[in-house]
Amino acid sequence: MRSTVIDRRALLWGAVLGFGLALTPRLAQANTQLLVSTARLPDRRFAVVAIEPDGSVRFATPLPDRGHEPVIAASRGEVVVMARRPGRMLVVVDLIDGSIRRRLAAPDGRHLYGHAVFDTRERLLYTTENDYDGGRGVIGVWDAADSYARVGEIDAQGIGPHDLALNPDGRTLMIANGGLLTHPDSGRAKLNLSTMEPSMSLVDAKTGALLRRLTLPSELHQLSIRHLAMGPDGTIGFGMQYEGPAGDTVPLAGTWAPNGAVTLLSQGSAAPADTRNYVGDLAIDATGRYLAASFPRGGRVGVWDLQDQHMIGLVAAPDACGLGNEPGTDRLWIRDGAGAIGPLAPHASLKRTTITPIAGLAFDNHFARL
């Protein structure tokens, strides 16, 4: 049985997230807790969906294209959704009623990679982008207080920046450069598999200066660094996708500590058939002890205990990608492509507690919590 119906009182914020059958906007207060996700609706349209603590749908706003990551600006009462590579769409959606406030596009010569982060004031939005004719990665800078005017860009210090995170200092950006050269004329084709060089760059968000850079050993140069998760102490978790032979066993997750120590995490008994050597998302729990990485192509989620750096085990979850944490607890949240959502508590069990909100809904790559 794929999912278990649970009592609404069993989860901290009304986490039996059953959708109402009607996908119509519901008026609410902007500061109410929400889970916001990109999704595919039962009618096959792509949308951004917001779910209330009681499990009802606040809104399900169709998008002009497939979205990737939703990024919430709580102080502004809005969520920004970026198109996945090689799209150019940015849509700003009202968190109260789901109305579209703005429709934006990446500048000429740039396309988006699907991820973004706000600064600490939730004024400047930083987006990962491709300068595809220049063959380099850039970070676009948008001023939300000025109608999201494009106000500049920063060199990503690598090719193919996918994800990024704002460090606890509020000044520096950690950028996951996948190392893959692409061009929209070639769709989603990867053009430099034999010479790719993934990296992580620590960059001053104000000056653009490169402060520190991490590259992998040469024998792992086809491990594309794709996703990041920030721990409470500033430790960065990173997840990777392997572009080499399918049967190879390679590390797919690691950590970069504030003191500079880098650890590539062992996968224990997990085999390439379990992981398909592809991480779709990453999360570190609010205590900083546990890290989860999703393997959507293998239908699994791996969980590590960072205290002794070992994999606790795998959780079965069909087409699971989006991961998140729960504030103040060690619980990790999983959503999957079959429309199921729910938490697990690594300290107690890797048994996943889920419900399926509505038939035909498919959660997409990432989600955000307010």
C-alpha positions as CSV (number, residue, x, y, z in Angstrom):
1,M,0.0,0.0,0.0
2,R,1.6,3.2,-1.1
3,S,0.3,5.6,1.5
4,T,-1.3,5.7,4.9
5,V,-4.1,8.0,5.9
6,I,-3.3,9.6,9.3
7,D,-5.0,11.6,11.9
8,R,-4.9,15.4,11.2
9,R,-3.8,16.0,14.8
10,A,-0.8,13.7,14.3
11,L,1.4,16.3,12.5
12,L,2.5,19.6,13.8
13,W,0.9,21.9,11.3
14,G,-2.2,20.0,10.1
15,A,0.0,18.0,7.8
16,V,-2.7,15.7,6.4
17,L,-2.5,17.9,3.3
18,G,-5.7,16.7,1.6
19,F,-6.7,19.0,-1.2
20,G,-10.2,20.3,-1.5
21,L,-11.7,19.0,-4.7
22,A,-12.2,22.5,-6.1
23,L,-9.1,24.2,-7.4
24,T,-10.5,27.7,-6.7
25,P,-8.7,30.5,-4.8
26,R,-9.5,30.8,-1.1
27,L,-9.0,34.1,0.7
28,A,-6.7,33.9,3.7
29,Q,-4.1,35.8,5.6
30,A,-0.7,36.2,4.0
31,N,1.1,35.1,7.2
32,T,-0.6,31.8,7.5
33,Q,1.7,28.8,7.3
34,L,1.7,27.4,3.7
35,L,3.4,24.8,1.6
36,V,4.0,26.1,-1.9
37,S,4.9,23.9,-4.7
38,T,5.2,23.6,-8.5
39,A,2.9,20.9,-9.8
40,R,1.1,19.3,-12.7
41,L,-2.6,19.6,-12.3
42,P,-5.0,16.7,-13.1
43,D,-5.9,18.5,-16.4
44,R,-2.1,18.4,-17.3
45,R,-1.5,22.1,-16.9
46,F,1.6,23.2,-14.9
47,A,0.8,25.4,-11.9
48,V,2.0,26.8,-8.6
49,V,-0.1,25.4,-5.8
50,A,-0.4,26.6,-2.2
51,I,-1.7,24.3,0.6
52,E,-3.2,25.5,3.9
53,P,-2.4,23.9,7.3
54,D,-5.8,22.3,7.3
55,G,-5.1,20.6,4.0
56,S,-7.3,22.8,1.8
57,V,-6.0,24.5,-1.4
58,R,-5.6,28.2,-1.1
59,F,-4.9,28.5,-4.8
60,A,-3.7,26.6,-7.8
61,T,-2.5,29.1,-10.3
62,P,-1.7,27.8,-13.8
63,L,1.7,28.9,-15.2
64,P,2.5,29.7,-18.9
65,D,5.3,27.1,-18.7
66,R,6.7,24.4,-16.4
67,G,8.1,25.9,-13.2
68,H,11.0,24.6,-11.2
69,E,11.5,26.2,-7.7
70,P,9.1,28.5,-5.9
71,V,10.8,31.2,-3.7
72,I,8.8,32.9,-1.0
73,A,9.1,36.5,0.1
74,A,7.0,36.5,3.2
75,S,7.4,40.2,3.9
76,R,6.1,41.0,0.4
77,G,3.3,38.4,0.5
78,E,4.4,36.8,-2.8
79,V,6.1,33.8,-4.3
80,V,8.3,33.9,-7.4
81,V,8.4,30.8,-9.7
82,M,11.3,30.3,-12.2
83,A,11.1,28.3,-15.4
84,R,13.4,25.2,-15.6
85,R,16.3,25.2,-18.1
86,P,16.2,26.5,-20.8
87,G,13.1,28.6,-20.0
88,R,13.1,32.4,-19.4
89,M,9.9,32.8,-17.4
90,L,9.6,34.4,-14.0
91,V,6.1,34.7,-12.5
92,V,5.3,36.6,-9.3
93,V,2.2,35.3,-7.5
94,D,0.2,36.8,-4.7
95,L,0.3,34.5,-1.6
96,I,-3.2,35.5,-0.5
97,D,-5.3,34.7,-3.6
98,G,-2.9,33.3,-6.1
99,S,-3.3,36.2,-8.6
100,I,-0.3,36.8,-10.9
101,R,1.3,40.1,-9.9
102,R,4.0,40.2,-12.6
103,R,5.2,38.2,-15.6
104,L,8.9,38.7,-16.3
105,A,11.5,37.2,-18.6
106,A,15.2,36.7,-18.5
107,P,17.1,39.2,-20.6
108,D,18.1,38.5,-24.2
109,G,21.1,36.1,-24.2
110,R,20.2,34.6,-20.9
111,H,18.0,31.7,-19.8
112,L,17.1,30.5,-16.3
113,Y,18.2,27.3,-14.5
114,G,15.2,27.3,-12.3
115,H,16.6,28.4,-8.9
116,A,16.7,31.6,-7.0
117,V,17.2,33.1,-3.5
118,F,16.2,36.4,-1.9
119,D,18.6,38.5,0.2
120,T,17.9,38.9,3.9
121,R,15.6,41.9,3.3
122,E,13.7,40.1,0.6
123,R,14.4,42.9,-1.7
124,L,17.1,41.6,-4.1
125,L,16.4,38.3,-5.9
126,Y,19.3,36.3,-7.2
127,T,18.6,33.9,-10.1
128,T,20.9,31.2,-11.6
129,E,21.3,31.9,-15.4
130,N,23.2,30.9,-18.5
131,D,25.0,33.4,-20.7
132,Y,24.7,30.9,-23.5
133,D,26.6,32.7,-26.2
134,G,29.4,33.5,-23.7
135,G,29.5,30.0,-22.4
136,R,29.5,31.0,-18.8
137,G,27.2,31.1,-15.8
138,V,25.8,34.3,-14.3
139,I,23.7,35.2,-11.3
140,G,21.0,37.7,-12.3
141,V,20.0,40.4,-9.8
142,W,16.5,41.8,-9.6
143,D,15.0,44.5,-7.4
144,A,11.7,43.4,-6.0
145,A,11.0,46.8,-4.6
146,D,11.3,48.3,-8.1
147,S,8.9,46.0,-9.9
148,Y,11.6,43.4,-10.1
149,A,13.7,45.6,-12.4
150,R,16.9,43.9,-13.6
151,V,19.7,45.8,-11.8
152,G,22.8,43.7,-12.6
153,E,24.4,40.3,-12.6
154,I,27.3,38.5,-10.9
155,D,29.7,36.0,-12.5
156,A,28.9,32.6,-11.2
157,Q,32.5,31.6,-11.4
158,G,31.6,28.4,-13.3
159,I,29.6,26.9,-16.0
160,G,25.9,25.8,-15.5
161,P,25.0,27.3,-12.2
162,H,21.9,25.4,-11.0
163,D,21.2,26.0,-7.4
164,L,22.4,28.7,-5.0
165,A,22.0,29.6,-1.3
166,L,22.4,32.7,0.9
167,N,24.9,32.0,3.7
168,P,24.0,32.8,7.3
169,D,26.2,35.9,7.1
170,G,23.6,37.4,4.7
171,R,26.4,38.7,2.4
172,T,27.8,35.7,0.6
173,L,26.2,33.3,-2.0
174,M,27.1,29.7,-2.4
175,I,26.6,28.6,-6.0
176,A,26.4,25.1,-7.3
177,N,27.9,25.1,-10.8
178,G,26.9,21.9,-12.5
179,G,29.8,22.2,-15.1
180,L,27.5,21.4,-18.0
181,L,27.6,23.6,-21.1
182,T,24.2,24.0,-22.8
183,H,22.7,26.2,-25.4
184,P,18.9,26.8,-26.1
185,D,19.5,26.0,-29.8
186,S,20.3,22.4,-28.6
187,G,17.4,22.1,-26.2
188,R,18.4,20.3,-23.0
189,A,21.4,18.6,-24.6
190,K,24.7,18.6,-22.7
191,L,27.5,19.7,-24.9
192,N,30.7,19.1,-22.9
193,L,30.4,15.8,-21.1
194,S,34.1,14.9,-21.6
195,T,35.4,18.2,-20.3
196,M,32.9,19.3,-17.7
197,E,34.2,20.8,-14.5
198,P,31.6,21.1,-11.7
199,S,32.4,23.4,-8.8
200,M,31.0,25.2,-5.8
201,S,31.7,29.0,-5.6
202,L,31.5,31.2,-2.6
203,V,30.9,34.7,-3.9
204,D,30.4,38.1,-2.3
205,A,26.9,39.1,-3.3
206,K,27.7,42.8,-3.2
207,T,31.0,42.9,-5.1
208,G,30.9,39.6,-7.0
209,A,34.3,38.7,-5.7
210,L,35.2,35.0,-5.6
211,L,36.0,34.1,-2.0
212,R,36.4,30.3,-2.2
213,R,36.0,27.6,-4.8
214,L,35.6,23.9,-4.4
215,T,36.2,21.4,-7.3
216,L,36.0,17.6,-7.3
217,P,38.9,15.2,-7.9
218,S,39.6,14.8,-11.6
219,E,38.2,11.2,-11.6
220,L,34.9,12.6,-10.5
221,H,34.7,15.4,-13.0
222,Q,31.4,14.1,-14.4
223,L,29.7,14.5,-11.1
224,S,27.5,17.6,-11.8
225,I,26.9,19.5,-8.5
226,R,23.3,20.5,-8.7
227,H,21.5,21.1,-5.4
228,L,22.3,22.7,-2.1
229,A,20.9,22.7,1.4
230,M,22.0,25.0,4.2
231,G,22.4,23.7,7.7
232,P,21.7,25.8,10.8
233,D,25.5,26.1,11.5
234,G,26.4,27.1,8.0
235,T,27.3,23.7,6.8
236,I,26.3,23.3,3.1
237,G,25.0,20.0,1.9
238,F,25.4,19.3,-1.9
239,G,23.8,16.8,-4.2
240,M,25.1,15.6,-7.5
241,Q,24.1,14.0,-10.8
242,Y,26.5,11.6,-12.5
243,E,27.0,11.9,-16.3
244,G,29.3,8.9,-16.5
245,P,28.5,5.2,-17.1
246,A,25.2,4.1,-15.5
247,G,26.7,1.2,-13.6
248,D,29.4,3.2,-11.8
249,T,29.1,3.6,-8.0
250,V,29.9,7.2,-7.1
251,P,29.2,9.5,-4.2
252,L,26.1,11.6,-4.8
253,A,26.0,13.8,-1.7
254,G,28.5,15.7,0.4
255,T,29.0,18.4,2.9
256,W,31.2,21.5,3.0
257,A,31.7,22.7,6.6
258,P,32.3,26.4,7.6
259,N,35.9,25.4,8.5
260,G,36.4,24.3,4.9
261,A,36.3,20.5,5.5
262,V,34.7,18.7,2.7
263,T,33.1,15.2,3.1
264,L,31.8,13.0,0.3
265,L,29.2,10.8,1.9
266,S,29.2,7.0,1.5
267,Q,26.0,5.5,0.0
268,G,26.2,2.4,2.2
269,S,24.3,-0.4,0.6
270,A,22.5,1.8,-1.9
271,A,23.2,0.6,-5.5
272,P,23.1,2.5,-8.8
273,A,19.8,0.8,-9.4
274,D,18.4,2.5,-6.3
275,T,19.7,6.0,-7.0
276,R,20.2,6.0,-10.8
277,N,23.1,8.3,-9.9
278,Y,20.8,11.3,-9.9
279,V,19.9,13.6,-7.0
280,G,16.8,15.7,-7.5
281,D,16.7,17.7,-4.3
282,L,18.4,18.0,-0.9
283,A,17.4,18.9,2.6
284,I,19.1,19.2,6.0
285,D,16.8,19.0,9.1
286,A,16.4,22.0,11.4
287,T,18.7,20.4,14.0
288,G,21.5,20.0,11.5
289,R,21.9,16.3,12.2
290,Y,20.2,14.6,9.2
291,L,20.6,15.1,5.5
292,A,18.2,13.7,2.9
293,A,18.7,13.4,-0.9
294,S,16.0,12.4,-3.3
295,F,16.6,9.9,-6.2
296,P,13.5,10.5,-8.3
297,R,14.6,8.2,-11.1
298,G,15.1,5.3,-8.6
299,G,12.0,6.1,-6.6
300,R,14.0,6.5,-3.4
301,V,15.1,9.0,-0.8
302,G,18.4,8.5,1.0
303,V,18.9,9.7,4.6
304,W,22.3,10.3,6.3
305,D,23.2,10.9,9.9
306,L,25.8,13.7,9.7
307,Q,27.1,13.0,13.2
308,D,28.9,9.9,12.0
309,Q,28.4,10.5,8.3
310,H,26.7,7.2,7.5
311,M,23.6,6.5,5.4
312,I,20.8,5.4,7.7
313,G,18.9,3.9,4.8
314,L,16.6,4.4,1.8
315,V,12.9,5.4,1.8
316,A,10.7,4.2,-1.0
317,A,8.8,7.1,-2.7
318,P,7.7,6.9,-6.4
319,D,9.2,9.7,-8.5
320,A,10.0,11.6,-5.3
321,C,11.9,14.9,-5.8
322,G,11.0,17.7,-3.5
323,L,12.4,17.7,0.0
324,G,12.1,20.1,2.9
325,N,12.5,20.3,6.7
326,E,10.1,21.2,9.5
327,P,11.2,24.2,11.7
328,G,12.2,23.3,15.2
329,T,12.2,19.5,14.6
330,D,14.4,16.8,12.9
331,R,11.5,15.8,10.6
332,L,12.1,15.8,6.9
333,W,9.3,16.2,4.3
334,I,9.0,14.3,1.1
335,R,6.7,14.9,-1.9
336,D,6.4,12.7,-4.9
337,G,5.2,12.5,-8.5
338,A,2.2,10.5,-7.5
339,G,0.8,13.4,-5.4
340,A,1.7,12.0,-2.0
341,I,3.2,14.2,0.7
342,G,4.3,13.7,4.3
343,P,7.1,13.6,6.9
344,L,9.5,11.1,8.3
345,A,11.4,11.3,11.6
346,P,14.9,10.0,11.1
347,H,15.6,9.7,14.9
348,A,12.7,7.2,15.2
349,S,12.1,5.5,11.9
350,L,12.5,5.8,8.2
351,K,8.9,4.8,7.7
352,R,7.2,7.4,5.6
353,T,3.8,8.7,6.6
354,T,1.9,10.0,3.6
355,I,-1.5,10.8,2.2
356,T,-2.5,11.5,-1.4
357,P,-4.2,14.9,-1.6
358,I,-6.0,14.6,-5.0
359,A,-6.1,12.0,-7.8
360,G,-4.1,13.1,-10.8
361,L,-1.9,15.7,-9.0
362,A,1.8,15.4,-9.6
363,F,4.2,17.4,-7.4
364,D,7.1,18.8,-9.4
365,N,10.7,19.3,-8.5
366,H,10.8,21.6,-5.4
367,F,8.7,23.2,-2.8
368,A,8.9,26.0,-0.2
369,R,7.4,26.6,3.2
370,L,6.1,29.7,4.8
